[in-house]
Amino acid sequence: MNLIEQIFNFKKRKLQKLILGSFFVSFAIVLSQINKFCPIFFNKSLYTENNYFCYWYFPFFMMSLFFDFSSHLFFLLFYCFIDIFVYSSERYLFQIQFLTNNYLNKPQVILLFYMIFFGTIIPVLSYSLTSFFTFFIKKNIKKNFLFLFIIILIQTISRFFCGFLCYWGPNTKYYFILRNNINIFNKSLKSSLFYYSFMFFWNFLPILISNLILFILFSIFKSFILKNFKFYWLSK
């Protein structure tokens, strides 16, 4: 009887986590669709068009309270699959068509891979590192900020490569137009070095601001989250 109860409880806990993870994924998708149809005014950064506040990623921070790294990674992959193939496919195809018709000579399949891998998959999967947050349990602030910085760095590098390969890199027609405009501010560095440093900064800044806001909101609402999902928290 004890063995049967153990098996039942094990399956019950797995089902609970599956339901909870699906809820967070659905919550993130709903928020992303709200942003798609009702975007925040002035939320886009200059040149790179990254968002200063990606509020639809907030559920990924919430998941860190309930899932270990592997489970967190699984649900993030699930989110990527749904977002890419169900909700964002038209946007990708439109961007690729526009770029190949106006700025690029690259094959559309390669562009699609760059956009999906560097623009969506890597930035989203980096939030699996939030599962290592310990501040809310052991008050380990330094470790939290270390992982937060790693997340920001991964997302910045990934978005930089996405822009470099698809939008404003040297093999694009947009490159010379944008570089000449940006190098107006340059008085000392080589034009190419200043240009890439400038673009890296404009990828880094909105990602930094967005993740800091999400982290602060997570800190504020942590108790509320744990209180309302206490049943799942105890079964972790």
C-alpha positions, 0 to 999 in steps of 0.5 A: 500500500505504501508503494502504491501511495508513493507512486500515486504521490509521485505522479500527482506531483509531476502532474501538479508541476506540469499544470503549473508550468503550463500556466506560466507558459500560457501566461507569458504567451498571453502577455506577449500577444498583448504586447503584439497588439497593444505595444507600449509607446516609446518602449523600443530602443534607438537603432536596435529596437529592443524593448526597454520592458519585456513584461511578458518574460515576468512569468519566467522569473516566477517559475524560478520559485517552483522549478529546478534548472532542467524543468525550467529549461523544458518549459522555456523550450515549450514556450519557444516552440509555441511562440515560434511556430504558432504566434510569431511565424508570420512576423518572421516571414514578413521580416525575412521577405522585407530584408531580402527584398531591400537589404540582404542577399542571404538565403531566407532559410539562413535568415530564419535560423539566425532570427529564431536562434539568436533572436528568440531561443537563446534569450528565452532559454537564458531565463533558465538560470533564474532557477539558481536564484537563492536570495528569496530563500537564503538571502544570497544577494551576490549570487542572484545578481551574478546570475542576473548579470550572466542572463543580461550578458547572454541576451546582449551577445545573442541579440547583438549577433542577431542584429549583426547577421540579419539587420545592420552587419557589414553584409547588409545595405543598411550597414553603411547608412547606419554606420555613417549616421552613428559615426557622427558622434565619433571623434577618436576611435576607428569608425568600425570599432565605434560602430560595433561598440555603439550597437553593442551598447544599444543592445545592452542598455534596454536588456539591462533595464528590462531585466532589472525592472523584472527582477525588482517586480519579482522581489516585490511580488515574491511573497504574493506568488508564494502565498497563492501557489503555496500548494505547488511550492510545498510539493517541489 
